């Protein structure tokens, strides 16, 4: 039986694409409009792959991705703007990275596809004052409040990805002031934990986690839901949305907002970019250097506002 004839294989790429969209919604906190744009791009790509007889993530080769890129640029009947081509190819690259991260494909076949240059979009961070309000949005000693505060404090203290935090086990907290994170490509890194997060996590472990753990099957997970199971990424996203509402921020934030704010605030405070690179688990310092542009913009704004001869 051929691959395409196997019933379970027919929708393998489509199923994986849906998982990717859920990943974007939960981990990146993308808006409904942005997700709709991703879905349209993926529909075009999946239709192209289907026409070539490709039905599983592992079956797609680099030549297939290149052919798709050429088809976008060669469409004279419905010419696409460079920004649209860039967005679609960026979506495709993200999808194939997801395939590798989820062990659905053995290699990233899209990483070399050329994307038209676009103006750089700077990461969005919130101010220290706004972050302080978010971190204090679950006051009191209720079980869920203790858990939520510990979770938010750890996200901000480490700059960890939401998937890294939900994957944590109790044993990954080393001596209370260090956490062991498992990042992309199963790369492990050690990140210090500040005193505020240490105190919040200790209170959670002593007073809240045993209560939550008693409600479900035994699990080594650090953060538990109301029924005693490991906290999901969707749960974390909802907790963060609730925190933003409680803090009356007036803006949407996501788990990535904590990561962006962590990096921006460290660099603003004088941290070396290569230290921040290690803490974030970036494979290239160029990725981390984007945050230096954020801090430079902040300095420029402050200078323009404060200096009497700046304008």
N, C-alpha and C positions, 0 to 999 in steps of 0.2 A: 504493500500500500504506500503510495507517495505521501509526502508531508502534507500537501494541500488537501489530500483526500481524507485525511484523518479528521473526524468530527471535532475532536478536542483542540485541534490545531487551527481551525478556521478563524477563530476569533482571538487567538493568543495575543497578537499585537494590539488589537482593540481593547482587550481586557487590561493589558499592561499600560496602555495609554490612559485608561480610566484611573488606574492606580496612581499614575504620575500626576494626574490632575488633582486627585485627593491629597497627594503629598504636597503639591503647591498650595492648596487651600489651607492645609493644617500647619505645615512647617513655615511657609512663607507668608501666610496670612493675606494672600492676594484678594483683591476686591472681586465682586461678581462680574463686573465689566471686563476686568483683566483676564479672569478665568475664561470668560466667553470668547475672548480673542485667542487665547491659547487653544481652546477647543476647536475653533474654526481652522487655525493653522494645522493642528494635528489631523483634523478630518481631511484636509487637502493632502497631507503627507501620506496618511493611511490609504487614501484612494489611489495615490500614485504607486505605493508599494503593492497594493492588491492587484493592480493592472499588470504588474511585473511578476505576479504569482508568488509573492512573499507573504507568509502568514505567521511567522514566529520571529521574535526579536533576534534570535541567534542566526537566522537565515539572511539578515540584511548585511550587505557588504559595503565597504567604502565607496565602491563604484556606483552603488545604488543611491547613496546620499549625494554624491557628486552629480549624478544624472538629474536628481530632483532639483538641485541648485541651478543647474543649467536650464532646466525647464522653466524655472521662475524668471530667469533673465531673458529667455528666448520667446516669451509669450508676447507677441506683437499685437494680438487682438485685445488683450486685457493687460496692458503694461502696468507693472507694479512700481511704485516709488521705491527708491533705495531703502527708505526706512521700513517699508513693508517687507521687502526681501530680507533685510537684516533681522527683523523680528521673527519671521517665519523660520529662518535658518537657526536663529538662537533657540527657538522652541525645539527644533529638531535636535540640536546639540544637547539641550537639556534632557530630552527624552532618552537619548542614547547613553548619557552619563547615568541616568536613573537605571537603565537596563543593566549596566555593569554593577552599580551599587547594590542592586537587588538580585544579582547573580542570574539574571535572565539572559545575559550575553557574556561571552568571554572577553571581548575587547570593545573599546569605544571606537566605532567605525566612523564617527562624525567629527572627531576632534580636529581634523585637518581641513574641514570645509571652510572656505574663505567667506567671511561675513563683511559686507560693506561697512566702512567706518562710520560711526555715529557719534554725536556729541556725548561725552561721558556723563552718566547719571551718577550723582554722588549718593552714597548711602544715607538713609534718613535716621537721624538720632534724635532723642529728646534731651532736654536740658537736665542738669543735675537736680534742679528743683522739681521738675516734673517727675523724674525717676524717684526721688525721695517720696513724693506724694503717692506714687504707684506702690512702692514698697510698703508704705504704711496704710494701705487701703483695707487691710483685713486685721483690725485691732481686736484685742481680747484673747481669751484663752480657750475658745471653742476649738474642738478637734479639727474641723475643716479650716478654720482660720489659721491655726498653727501650721498645718500642712501647706496651705497656700502661701503664707509668708515665707516659710523655709524654701519653697520652690522658687518664688520670685527672687529672693535674696541670692540663691545659688545661681540662677540664670544670669543675674547682673554681676555677681562676684567673679564668674568664670568666663562669661562670653560664650558659653557652650551652645551648640545647636540643640533644638528641642529633642531631636532623635537621640542625641547623646545623653541628655538628662533623663529621658524616660527609660533609657536602657540601663541606668545606673542601678547597682545593687548596694546594699548596706556596706559590704566589704570594700567597695570602691572609695569610701571615705577613709583616708589613711591618716590616723592620728588626729582626725578632726579638722586639721588645717590644710589638708591636701586632698584633691580628688583625682581619681584616675579615670580619664575619658577615653572612649573608643570612637575615633572619628572615621572619616571617609577612607575607604580602602583598608579598613581594619587597622588603621594606624593608631597606636596608643600614645597618649601624652599625659603629663602630670601638670596640674594647674593648682596654684595656691588658692586658698579660700580665706577671705577676709574675716575680721572679727565679728561683724554684724551677721554675716551668713553663718558663721560657726555657731553663734549663740542661738540663731533661729533654728538651725538644723538640730542642735542638741535638745532644745525644748520639744521639737517635733518627735525626735526619736524616743525621748523619755516619756512624754505625756500623750502623744497622739498616735504614733505608728502602732504601738501595741494594741490599741483599741480598734484601729482599722484592720490590723492583721487578724484579729480574732473573728472578724466577720467573713473571712474567706479561707481558701486553702493556703497552706504555708507557701510563701514565696520570698525569695531573697531581695525582691525589688525594694529600692529605697523609697520611692513615692508610690503610695497606694490610693486607690479610689475608695468611694464610700462602701463598696462591697468587698474590699480587701484584696482586689486584684491590682496588678501593675497599672499605674496611671497611663492613659493613652495620650498620644499627641493631640488628638481632638480635645480631650479633657484640658490639657495645658492651654490650648488656644482659647477655650471658653473661660478659663480662670483669668487669663490675661485681659480678655475683653471686659470681664466683670471688674477687674482692677482698674482699668482705664475709666470705666463709667463711675466707679466709686470715687476716683481721684478727680473726676470732673475735668479731664484733659481736653475734651472737645475734639479729639482726633482719634483715629483708629491706630492701634499698635498691635504688633504681632511678636512671636518669639524672636524673630530676627531683629526687631527694634532693640531688644535687650543686647543682642550681640553687637549691633552697630553702635549703640550707646557705650557699651563696655570699651570698644576699641577707640572711639572718639574721645571719651573722657580720659582714658589712659594717655593718649598722645597729647591731649591738651595739658595734662599734668606733667608732661616732660618725659614720658616713657620712651625708650628707644624703639624704633619701628621694628627691629628684628626681634626684640623681646615680645612685642605684641604679636608678631607673626607666629612665634612659637606657641604663645598662649591660645591663639585662635586656631592653630593647626593648619595654617595656610602652607601649601607646598611651595609657593612662590612669594617672595617679598613684594613683588609688583602688585599682587592682590591687596596686600595690607597697605601699601602706599596710597591707595585711593583715599584712605581715611586721613592722610596728611593733608589732602586737598580740602577736606571738610574743615579741619582746624585752621588752615590758611584762610579760608573764606571767612571764618568767624573772626579771626584777627583783623582781617581787612575791614569787616563791618564795624568792629569796635574802634579801629583807628579812624575810619571815616566819620564816625559819630563823635568821637572824643577830641580829635586834634583840631585846633582852631583854624589851621590852614590846610586841612585835608581836602576841602571842596572849594 
